[in-house]
Amino acid sequence: MQRIKFIDRMASGRIDRRTMLRQAGAFGVGLLVLPRLPQAAEVLTCLEWAGYDSPDYFKSYTAKHGGAPNFSIFSGEEDALAKVLAGFKADVMHPCNYSVNRFVNAKVAAEIDTTKLSNWKDVFPALQMASGVVMDGKVVMAPADWGNSSIAYRTDLVDPEYAKNESWSIFYDDKYAGKVCMLDNEIAITIGMMVGGEKYETAAVATGEKLAAAAKEWGTKVVKNSRFLWNDPSELQQALASGEVVAAYAWNDVYRNLKRENIPVAYAKPKEGYFTWFCGLTMLNTGKADPALAYDFIDAWLSPDTGKQLIEGSGYGHANMKSFEISDKQAITDMGITDPAEHMKQGTLLIQVSDAVQTEWNKAWGDLKALKQ
């Protein structure tokens, strides 16, 4: 009788596998007749920037599925791509518009069906069709967060005339050697070429002798003049707050945070132009989770409530137009933005470059950084 009851409990799933295996021998039940227990659904796995794994950014996902996804934090898109190509099973990635092509070209990005995203209709029209969102007629990224790259500078520590003629040239001016701070990125060479009169669109894709000459002329100088090449915004913020550096390549959040600390700082609109970038969510074909989970996660990120959290909490813009309607107006002002749509139009959108060009620039920048060591 006990043996029959045991088999009945196995068949109905009212016994865990560990107990089932332990008791099977006692009742003389062979392993071949043991039933398969239902497999747990795969948890969504996301490759994400540090800080963007905060539950504030995907509340509707957690509410619907009873828990958060798994996260793997990366330091940059190249790091994330290397993880995926090495076999890491991820379902969603958070690249920026200028790097999406790296994932598409590596054949690890999947097309996004925007009809499955309830918040897509409220994404800024300029972002819905922007470079990096649509490739070969397919949507490969859902834009989520955006911001600017410009110069945050201490108004009390730079030459008073600088405010009348804001320019990226401050990074290449020996007068400020050791007092400026550039991002640890090859864009430092591009910016130098722009200071020299080159248009961004042509400077960003320079190769061969032209790139080598620019790296020597502009790259060497910016590396030498920089107090340090920054990767951590908090480290940069501290350096500006203390006066260790007087000007730096910075994003909106650094400017906003310094303003809230009552540090005398300005966010430049350099005569060569400031940059606009945006990032978003890309579905990968390397993961194991149900694609429906990926759509729910992306849709959560696109919601106005997430946008409000992003704007008020981090100082970055959000792709959903409605998020600006419900966010604190002072928080928007603190970003250095009055009209979000117009602000995006005025900025120079960072562009994608081919894999071959990116590889050449990576090497050029790596060689320059070696001079700093």
GUVO-804787 format. One record per residue: residue in three letters; x, y, z of N, C-alpha, C in turn. Coordinates in steps of 0.1 Angstrom, whole numbers. Example, Ala and Ser with C-alpha at 12.3 -4.5 7.8 and 13.67 -1.06 7.14 Angstrom:
// GUVO-804787
(ALA (132 -57 78) (123 -45 78) (132 -33 78))
(SER (128 -22 71) (137 -11 71) (129 0 79))
//
This chain:
// GUVO-804787
(MET (8 -12 0) (0 0 0) (9 13 0))
(GLN (19 13 9) (28 25 9) (35 27 -4))
(ARG (38 16 -11) (45 17 -24) (36 23 -34))
(ILE (23 19 -34) (13 25 -43) (11 40 -40))
(LYS (10 43 -27) (8 57 -24) (20 66 -29))
(PHE (32 60 -27) (44 67 -31) (44 70 -46))
(ILE (41 60 -54) (40 61 -69) (30 72 -73))
(ASP (18 72 -65) (8 81 -68) (13 95 -65))
(ARG (20 97 -54) (25 111 -51) (36 115 -61))
(MET (44 106 -67) (53 109 -77) (46 114 -90))
(ALA (36 107 -94) (29 110 -106) (22 123 -105))
(SER (17 127 -93) (9 139 -92) (18 151 -89))
(GLY (32 149 -87) (41 160 -85) (40 165 -71))
(ARG (35 157 -61) (34 162 -47) (46 158 -39))
(ILE (57 155 -46) (70 151 -39) (82 157 -46))
(ASP (91 163 -39) (103 169 -45) (112 158 -50))
(ARG (121 161 -60) (130 151 -66) (139 145 -56))
(ARG (145 153 -46) (154 147 -37) (148 136 -29))
(THR (136 139 -24) (128 129 -16) (125 117 -24))
(MET (121 120 -37) (117 109 -46) (129 99 -48))
(LEU (141 105 -50) (152 96 -53) (156 88 -40))
(ARG (155 95 -29) (158 88 -16) (149 77 -13))
(GLN (136 79 -15) (126 69 -12) (124 58 -22))
(ALA (128 61 -35) (125 52 -46) (132 38 -43))
(GLY (144 38 -38) (151 26 -35) (144 18 -24))
(ALA (139 25 -14) (132 18 -3) (120 11 -7))
(PHE (113 16 -17) (101 10 -22) (103 2 -35))
(GLY (116 0 -39) (119 -8 -50) (114 -3 -63))
(VAL (114 11 -64) (109 17 -77) (122 21 -85))
(GLY (123 16 -97) (135 19 -105) (135 33 -111))
(LEU (147 38 -113) (148 52 -118) (141 54 -131))
(LEU (140 44 -140) (134 45 -153) (119 49 -152))
(VAL (112 45 -141) (98 48 -140) (96 61 -133))
(LEU (106 68 -128) (104 81 -121) (100 91 -131))
(PRO (89 99 -127) (84 109 -137) (94 121 -137))
(ARG (93 128 -148) (101 141 -150) (93 152 -142))
(LEU (100 158 -133) (94 170 -127) (94 182 -136))
(PRO (84 191 -135) (84 202 -144) (96 211 -142))
(GLN (102 216 -153) (114 224 -152) (110 238 -149))
(ALA (117 245 -141) (115 259 -138) (118 267 -150))
(ALA (110 278 -152) (112 286 -164) (125 294 -163))
(GLU (132 296 -174) (144 303 -174) (142 317 -169))
(VAL (151 322 -161) (150 336 -156) (157 345 -167))
(LEU (150 356 -169) (156 366 -179) (170 370 -174))
(THR (179 371 -183) (193 375 -180) (196 388 -188))
(CYS (200 398 -181) (203 411 -188) (218 415 -186))
(LEU (224 420 -197) (237 426 -196) (234 441 -194))
(GLU (240 447 -183) (235 460 -179) (247 468 -174))
(TRP (245 482 -175) (254 491 -169) (253 491 -154))
(ALA (263 494 -146) (262 495 -132) (252 506 -128))
(GLY (243 503 -119) (233 513 -115) (220 511 -122))
(TYR (220 506 -134) (208 504 -142) (201 491 -138))
(ASP (207 484 -129) (200 472 -124) (191 475 -112))
(SER (189 488 -109) (180 492 -98) (166 489 -101))
(PRO (159 483 -91) (145 479 -93) (136 491 -97))
(ASP (140 503 -95) (132 515 -99) (130 516 -114))
(TYR (138 509 -122) (137 510 -136) (129 499 -143))
(PHE (124 490 -135) (116 479 -142) (105 474 -132))
(LYS (98 484 -125) (88 480 -115) (77 472 -121))
(SER (72 475 -133) (61 467 -139) (65 453 -142))
(TYR (78 451 -145) (82 437 -148) (82 429 -135))
(THR (87 435 -124) (88 428 -111) (74 425 -106))
(ALA (65 435 -108) (51 433 -104) (44 422 -111))
(LYS (47 420 -124) (41 410 -132) (47 396 -130))
(HIS (60 396 -128) (66 383 -127) (71 379 -113))
(GLY (69 387 -104) (72 384 -90) (87 384 -86))
(GLY (95 390 -95) (109 391 -91) (117 398 -102))
(ALA (129 401 -99) (138 408 -109) (145 398 -118))
(PRO (150 403 -130) (158 394 -138) (172 392 -132))
(ASN (180 383 -138) (194 382 -134) (201 393 -142))
(PHE (212 398 -135) (220 409 -142) (234 405 -142))
(SER (241 409 -153) (255 408 -154) (260 422 -158))
(ILE (268 428 -149) (273 442 -151) (285 442 -160))
(PHE (285 451 -170) (296 453 -179) (302 467 -178))
(SER (315 468 -182) (321 481 -181) (320 489 -194))
(GLY (316 483 -205) (315 490 -217) (309 480 -227))
(GLU (304 485 -239) (298 476 -249) (308 466 -254))
(GLU (320 469 -256) (330 459 -261) (332 448 -251))
(ASP (331 451 -238) (332 441 -228) (320 432 -229))
(ALA (308 438 -230) (296 430 -231) (296 421 -243))
(LEU (300 426 -255) (300 418 -267) (310 407 -265))
(ALA (321 409 -259) (331 398 -257) (325 387 -248))
(LYS (317 391 -238) (311 381 -230) (302 372 -238))
(VAL (293 379 -246) (284 371 -254) (291 362 -264))
(LEU (301 367 -271) (308 359 -281) (316 348 -274))
(ALA (319 349 -261) (326 339 -254) (316 328 -248))
(GLY (303 330 -251) (293 320 -247) (284 324 -236))
(PHE (285 336 -231) (276 340 -220) (261 341 -225))
(LYS (252 335 -219) (238 334 -223) (230 346 -218))
(ALA (229 356 -226) (221 368 -222) (209 370 -231))
(ASP (198 376 -226) (186 378 -233) (184 392 -238))
(VAL (189 401 -230) (188 416 -232) (201 423 -229))
(MET (204 433 -238) (216 440 -236) (213 455 -237))
(HIS (220 464 -230) (218 478 -230) (229 486 -237))
(PRO (229 486 -250) (240 493 -257) (236 507 -260))
(CYS (245 515 -265) (242 529 -270) (241 529 -285))
(ASN (235 539 -290) (232 540 -304) (244 538 -314))
(TYR (256 543 -309) (268 542 -317) (275 528 -317))
(SER (269 519 -309) (276 506 -307) (267 494 -311))
(VAL (254 497 -314) (245 486 -317) (249 478 -329))
(ASN (255 484 -339) (259 477 -351) (270 466 -348))
(ARG (277 468 -337) (287 457 -333) (279 444 -330))
(PHE (268 445 -323) (260 433 -320) (253 428 -332))
(VAL (248 437 -340) (241 432 -352) (251 425 -362))
(ASN (262 431 -364) (272 425 -372) (277 412 -367))
(ALA (277 410 -354) (282 398 -348) (270 387 -348))
(LYS (259 391 -353) (247 382 -355) (242 377 -341))
(VAL (243 386 -331) (237 382 -318) (225 390 -314))
(ALA (222 400 -323) (210 409 -320) (198 403 -327))
(ALA (186 404 -321) (174 400 -327) (165 412 -330))
(GLU (156 411 -340) (147 421 -344) (137 423 -333))
(ILE (133 435 -330) (123 439 -320) (110 442 -327))
(ASP (99 435 -323) (86 437 -328) (79 448 -319))
(THR (79 460 -324) (74 471 -315) (60 471 -312))
(THR (52 462 -319) (38 461 -316) (36 454 -303))
(LYS (46 448 -297) (46 441 -285) (50 450 -273))
(LEU (52 463 -276) (57 473 -266) (46 483 -265))
(SER (39 483 -254) (27 493 -252) (32 507 -251))
(ASN (44 510 -247) (49 523 -246) (56 529 -258))
(TRP (58 521 -269) (65 525 -281) (59 537 -287))
(LYS (46 538 -287) (39 550 -293) (43 563 -287))
(ASP (48 563 -275) (51 576 -268) (66 579 -268))
(VAL (74 571 -275) (88 574 -277) (90 585 -286))
(PHE (99 594 -283) (101 606 -292) (103 601 -307))
(PRO (95 607 -316) (96 603 -330) (110 603 -335))
(ALA (118 613 -331) (132 615 -336) (140 603 -332))
(LEU (137 596 -321) (144 585 -316) (139 572 -323))
(GLN (127 571 -326) (121 559 -332) (128 554 -345))
(MET (133 564 -352) (139 561 -365) (154 565 -365))
(ALA (160 567 -354) (174 572 -353) (184 561 -357))
(SER (196 566 -361) (207 556 -363) (210 548 -351))
(GLY (210 535 -353) (212 526 -342) (199 519 -337))
(VAL (188 526 -339) (175 520 -336) (170 511 -347))
(VAL (172 516 -360) (168 509 -371) (180 506 -380))
(MET (181 493 -383) (192 489 -392) (186 479 -402))
(ASP (189 482 -415) (184 473 -426) (169 472 -425))
(GLY (162 483 -421) (148 483 -420) (142 476 -408))
(LYS (150 471 -399) (145 464 -387) (149 472 -375))
(VAL (139 472 -365) (142 478 -352) (151 469 -344))
(VAL (162 473 -340) (171 464 -333) (174 470 -319))
(MET (169 481 -316) (171 487 -302) (159 496 -299))
(ALA (154 494 -287) (143 503 -282) (150 514 -273))
(PRO (150 526 -278) (157 537 -271) (151 539 -257))
(ALA (159 541 -247) (154 543 -234) (160 555 -227))
(ASP (173 556 -225) (179 568 -218) (187 576 -228))
(TRP (188 589 -225) (196 597 -234) (202 609 -226))
(GLY (212 615 -232) (219 626 -225) (228 633 -234))
(ASN (236 641 -228) (246 649 -236) (260 647 -231))
(SER (270 650 -239) (284 650 -236) (289 664 -239))
(SER (293 671 -229) (298 684 -231) (309 687 -221))
(ILE (311 700 -218) (322 704 -209) (316 709 -196))
(ALA (318 703 -185) (315 709 -172) (327 716 -167))
(TYR (325 729 -164) (337 736 -159) (334 745 -147))
(ARG (344 747 -139) (343 756 -127) (344 771 -132))
(THR (333 778 -130) (332 792 -135) (342 801 -126))
(ASP (345 796 -114) (354 804 -105) (368 801 -107))
(LEU (371 791 -115) (385 787 -117) (391 788 -131))
(VAL (383 789 -141) (388 791 -155) (388 806 -158))
(ASP (395 809 -168) (396 823 -173) (382 828 -175))
(PRO (379 840 -169) (365 846 -171) (361 847 -185))
(GLU (370 849 -194) (367 850 -209) (362 837 -215))
(TYR (365 826 -208) (361 813 -214) (346 812 -215))
(ALA (339 818 -206) (324 817 -206) (318 824 -218))
(LYS (326 833 -224) (321 840 -236) (325 833 -249))
(ASN (333 823 -248) (338 816 -260) (341 802 -256))
(GLU (330 795 -251) (332 781 -247) (336 772 -259))
(SER (346 764 -256) (352 756 -267) (359 743 -261))
(TRP (359 733 -269) (366 721 -265) (381 723 -265))
(SER (385 734 -270) (400 737 -271) (407 737 -258))
(ILE (399 739 -247) (405 740 -233) (413 727 -230))
(PHE (409 716 -236) (416 703 -233) (430 702 -240))
(TYR (431 711 -250) (444 710 -258) (452 723 -256))
(ASP (448 731 -246) (455 743 -243) (465 740 -232))
(ASP (478 742 -234) (488 739 -224) (486 748 -211))
(LYS (479 759 -213) (476 767 -201) (469 759 -190))
(TYR (461 749 -194) (453 741 -185) (459 727 -183))
(ALA (471 725 -186) (478 712 -185) (477 708 -170))
(GLY (472 696 -168) (470 690 -155) (458 695 -148))
(LYS (450 703 -154) (438 709 -148) (425 705 -155))
(VAL (426 697 -165) (414 692 -173) (414 677 -172))
(CYS (402 672 -175) (400 657 -174) (392 652 -185))
(MET (398 644 -194) (391 638 -205) (386 624 -202))
(LEU (375 621 -209) (369 607 -208) (380 597 -214))
(ASP (380 585 -208) (389 575 -213) (383 569 -226))
(ASN (383 576 -237) (377 572 -249) (383 578 -261))
(GLU (383 571 -272) (390 576 -284) (383 589 -290))
(ILE (371 592 -285) (365 604 -290) (373 617 -287))
(ALA (383 616 -278) (392 627 -275) (399 631 -288))
(ILE (403 621 -296) (409 625 -309) (400 632 -318))
(THR (387 627 -319) (377 633 -327) (375 647 -324))
(ILE (374 650 -311) (371 663 -306) (383 673 -310))
(GLY (395 668 -309) (407 676 -313) (406 679 -328))
(MET (402 670 -336) (400 673 -350) (389 683 -353))
(MET (379 683 -345) (368 693 -346) (373 707 -342))
(VAL (382 707 -331) (388 720 -327) (396 725 -339))
(GLY (402 716 -347) (410 720 -358) (402 723 -370))
(GLY (389 723 -370) (381 727 -381) (374 716 -388))
(GLU (377 703 -384) (371 692 -391) (356 690 -386))
(LYS (347 686 -395) (334 683 -391) (333 669 -384))
(TYR (324 668 -375) (324 655 -367) (322 643 -376))
(GLU (313 644 -385) (309 632 -394) (321 627 -401))
(THR (330 635 -405) (342 631 -412) (354 627 -403))
(ALA (355 635 -392) (365 632 -382) (363 618 -376))
(ALA (351 614 -373) (348 602 -366) (352 590 -374))
(VAL (353 591 -387) (356 579 -395) (369 580 -402))
(ALA (378 588 -397) (391 590 -402) (399 577 -400))
(THR (407 573 -410) (415 561 -409) (429 564 -414))
(GLY (438 554 -413) (451 554 -420) (459 566 -415))
(GLU (466 573 -425) (475 584 -422) (468 595 -415))
(LYS (455 598 -419) (448 609 -413) (445 606 -399))
(LEU (442 594 -395) (440 591 -381) (453 592 -373))
(ALA (463 586 -379) (476 586 -373) (481 601 -370))
(ALA (479 610 -380) (483 624 -378) (475 630 -367))
(ALA (462 628 -367) (453 634 -357) (456 629 -343))
(ALA (459 616 -342) (463 610 -329) (476 616 -324))
(LYS (485 619 -333) (498 625 -329) (496 639 -324))
(GLU (488 647 -332) (486 661 -330) (477 664 -318))
(TRP (465 657 -318) (455 660 -308) (455 650 -297))
(GLY (456 638 -300) (455 627 -290) (466 629 -280))
(THR (478 631 -285) (490 632 -276) (488 643 -266))
(LYS (483 654 -271) (482 666 -263) (471 664 -252))
(VAL (459 659 -256) (449 657 -246) (452 647 -235))
(VAL (460 637 -239) (464 627 -229) (474 634 -219))
(LYS (483 641 -225) (493 648 -217) (487 659 -207))
(ASN (477 666 -212) (471 677 -204) (461 672 -194))
(SER (456 660 -196) (446 655 -186) (452 651 -173))
(ARG (445 655 -162) (450 651 -149) (449 636 -148))
(PHE (438 631 -153) (436 616 -155) (425 614 -165))
(LEU (425 602 -171) (415 599 -180) (404 591 -173))
(TRP (392 596 -172) (382 591 -163) (373 580 -169))
(ASN (369 571 -160) (359 561 -163) (348 561 -153))
(ASP (351 566 -141) (341 566 -131) (336 580 -129))
(PRO (323 583 -132) (317 596 -130) (318 602 -116))
(SER (318 593 -106) (318 598 -93) (332 604 -90))
(GLU (343 597 -95) (356 602 -93) (358 615 -100))
(LEU (352 617 -112) (353 629 -119) (346 640 -111))
(GLN (334 637 -106) (326 647 -99) (334 652 -87))
(GLN (341 643 -80) (349 647 -68) (360 656 -72))
(ALA (367 653 -83) (378 661 -88) (373 675 -92))
(LEU (362 677 -98) (356 690 -101) (352 697 -88))
(ALA (346 690 -79) (341 696 -67) (353 702 -58))
(SER (364 694 -58) (375 699 -50) (384 709 -57))
(GLY (382 711 -70) (390 720 -78) (403 714 -83))
(GLU (404 700 -81) (416 693 -86) (416 695 -101))
(VAL (405 695 -108) (404 698 -122) (394 709 -124))
(VAL (395 717 -134) (387 729 -136) (377 727 -147))
(ALA (380 717 -156) (371 715 -167) (372 700 -171))
(ALA (361 694 -175) (361 680 -178) (350 677 -189))
(TYR (353 666 -197) (343 660 -205) (333 654 -195))
(ALA (320 657 -196) (311 652 -186) (297 650 -192))
(TRP (289 642 -185) (275 640 -189) (266 648 -180))
(ASN (253 648 -183) (244 656 -176) (244 654 -161))
(ASP (246 641 -157) (244 638 -142) (255 645 -134))
(VAL (267 646 -139) (278 653 -132) (275 667 -130))
(TYR (270 674 -140) (267 688 -139) (255 690 -129))
(ARG (245 682 -130) (234 683 -121) (238 681 -107))
(ASN (246 671 -104) (250 668 -90) (259 679 -84))
(LEU (268 685 -93) (276 696 -88) (267 708 -85))
(LYS (257 711 -93) (248 722 -91) (241 720 -78))
(ARG (237 708 -75) (230 705 -62) (239 707 -50))
(GLU (252 706 -52) (261 708 -41) (265 722 -40))
(ASN (259 731 -48) (262 745 -49) (276 748 -53))
(ILE (282 740 -61) (295 742 -67) (293 751 -79))
(PRO (301 762 -80) (300 771 -92) (304 764 -105))
(VAL (295 759 -112) (298 751 -124) (289 755 -135))
(ALA (294 754 -147) (285 756 -159) (287 744 -168))
(TYR (277 742 -177) (277 731 -187) (277 738 -200))
(ALA (288 736 -207) (291 744 -219) (283 740 -231))
(LYS (281 750 -240) (276 748 -253) (287 752 -262))
(PRO (297 744 -264) (309 748 -271) (306 751 -286))
(LYS (314 760 -291) (312 765 -305) (313 754 -315))
(GLU (321 743 -311) (322 732 -321) (310 723 -320))
(GLY (302 725 -310) (290 716 -308) (291 707 -296))
(TYR (280 704 -290) (280 693 -279) (274 681 -285))
(PHE (276 670 -278) (272 657 -283) (259 652 -276))
(THR (251 645 -284) (239 638 -279) (240 623 -281))
(TRP (238 616 -271) (238 601 -272) (225 595 -266))
(PHE (222 584 -270) (211 577 -264) (215 562 -264))
(CYS (209 555 -254) (211 541 -252) (197 534 -251))
(GLY (197 521 -252) (184 514 -251) (186 500 -249))
(LEU (175 492 -251) (175 478 -249) (175 471 -263))
(THR (184 461 -264) (185 452 -276) (182 438 -271))
(MET (174 431 -279) (172 417 -276) (183 409 -283))
(LEU (188 399 -275) (198 390 -280) (192 377 -283))
(ASN (199 370 -293) (194 356 -297) (202 346 -290))
(THR (209 349 -280) (218 340 -273) (212 335 -260))
(GLY (201 341 -255) (196 337 -242) (187 325 -242))
(LYS (182 321 -230) (174 309 -229) (160 313 -224))
(ALA (157 325 -220) (144 328 -214) (134 330 -225))
(ASP (121 330 -222) (110 332 -231) (111 347 -236))
(PRO (111 349 -249) (112 363 -254) (101 372 -248))
(ALA (90 366 -244) (79 375 -238) (85 382 -226))
(LEU (94 376 -218) (100 382 -207) (108 394 -211))
(ALA (115 393 -222) (124 403 -227) (115 415 -231))
(TYR (104 413 -238) (95 423 -241) (89 430 -229))
(ASP (86 423 -219) (80 429 -207) (91 438 -200))
(PHE (103 433 -200) (114 441 -194) (116 454 -202))
(ILE (117 453 -215) (119 465 -223) (108 474 -222))
(ASP (95 469 -221) (84 478 -220) (84 485 -206))
(ALA (89 478 -196) (90 485 -183) (100 496 -184))
(TRP (111 494 -191) (121 505 -192) (115 517 -200))
(LEU (106 515 -209) (101 525 -217) (89 533 -210))
(SER (85 529 -199) (73 535 -192) (76 549 -187))
(PRO (66 557 -187) (68 571 -181) (73 571 -167))
(ASP (68 561 -159) (73 560 -145) (88 558 -144))
(THR (93 549 -153) (107 547 -153) (114 559 -157))
(GLY (109 567 -167) (115 579 -171) (115 589 -160))
(LYS (105 590 -152) (105 599 -141) (116 596 -131))
(GLN (118 583 -128) (128 579 -119) (142 582 -125))
(LEU (144 580 -138) (156 583 -144) (160 598 -144))
(ILE (150 606 -148) (152 621 -148) (155 626 -134))
(GLU (147 623 -125) (148 628 -111) (159 622 -103))
(GLY (162 609 -106) (173 602 -99) (186 603 -104))
(SER (188 603 -118) (201 602 -123) (205 615 -131))
(GLY (195 622 -136) (199 634 -144) (200 632 -158))
(TYR (195 620 -163) (195 617 -177) (181 618 -183))
(GLY (180 620 -196) (167 621 -202) (162 607 -205))
(HIS (149 607 -209) (142 594 -212) (135 595 -225))
(ALA (134 583 -231) (129 582 -245) (114 585 -245))
(ASN (107 583 -234) (92 584 -234) (89 599 -232))
(MET (82 605 -241) (78 619 -241) (70 622 -228))
(LYS (62 613 -224) (53 615 -212) (61 616 -199))
(SER (73 611 -199) (81 611 -187) (85 625 -183))
(PHE (86 634 -193) (90 648 -190) (77 656 -185))
(GLU (66 651 -188) (53 657 -184) (51 655 -169))
(ILE (55 643 -164) (53 640 -150) (65 642 -141))
(SER (76 646 -146) (88 647 -138) (89 661 -132))
(ASP (96 662 -121) (98 675 -115) (105 685 -124))
(LYS (99 697 -126) (105 706 -135) (119 711 -132))
(GLN (121 712 -119) (135 717 -115) (145 706 -119))
(ALA (141 693 -118) (150 683 -121) (154 683 -136))
(ILE (144 687 -144) (147 688 -159) (156 700 -161))
(THR (154 711 -154) (162 723 -155) (176 720 -151))
(ASP (178 712 -140) (191 709 -135) (199 701 -145))
(MET (193 694 -155) (200 687 -165) (206 696 -175))
(GLY (202 709 -175) (206 718 -185) (197 718 -197))
(ILE (185 713 -195) (175 711 -206) (162 719 -203))
(THR (158 726 -213) (145 733 -212) (135 727 -221))
(ASP (138 725 -234) (129 718 -243) (136 706 -248))
(PRO (131 694 -243) (138 681 -246) (139 678 -261))
(ALA (128 680 -269) (128 678 -283) (138 687 -290))
(GLU (137 700 -287) (146 709 -294) (161 707 -290))
(HIS (163 703 -277) (176 700 -272) (183 689 -280))
(MET (175 678 -283) (180 667 -291) (184 671 -305))
(LYS (176 680 -311) (179 685 -324) (192 693 -325))
(GLN (195 701 -315) (206 709 -315) (219 702 -313))
(GLY (219 690 -306) (231 683 -303) (236 675 -315))
(THR (249 672 -315) (255 664 -325) (254 649 -321))
(LEU (245 641 -328) (243 627 -324) (255 619 -327))
(LEU (260 612 -317) (271 603 -319) (267 592 -329))
(ILE (276 589 -339) (273 580 -349) (280 566 -348))
(GLN (274 557 -355) (280 543 -356) (291 544 -366))
(VAL (302 536 -364) (312 534 -374) (314 519 -377))
(SER (320 516 -387) (322 502 -391) (331 495 -381))
(ASP (330 482 -381) (339 474 -372) (354 476 -375))
(ALA (357 478 -387) (371 480 -391) (376 493 -386))
(VAL (368 503 -388) (372 517 -383) (373 517 -368))
(GLN (364 511 -361) (364 510 -346) (376 503 -341))
(THR (380 492 -348) (392 485 -344) (405 494 -345))
(GLU (405 501 -356) (417 510 -358) (417 521 -348))
(TRP (406 527 -344) (405 537 -334) (409 532 -320))
(ASN (404 520 -317) (407 514 -304) (422 512 -302))
(LYS (429 508 -313) (443 507 -312) (450 520 -311))
(ALA (446 530 -318) (452 543 -317) (451 549 -303))
(TRP (439 547 -297) (437 552 -284) (445 544 -274))
(GLY (445 531 -276) (453 523 -266) (468 527 -266))
(ASP (473 530 -278) (487 534 -279) (489 547 -272))
(LEU (480 556 -274) (481 569 -267) (480 568 -252))
(LYS (471 560 -247) (470 558 -232) (483 553 -226))
(ALA (490 545 -234) (503 539 -229) (512 551 -225))
(LEU (511 562 -231) (519 574 -228) (517 579 -214))
(LYS (505 576 -209) (501 581 -196) (506 573 -185))
(GLN (510 561 -188) (514 551 -178) (529 552 -175))
//
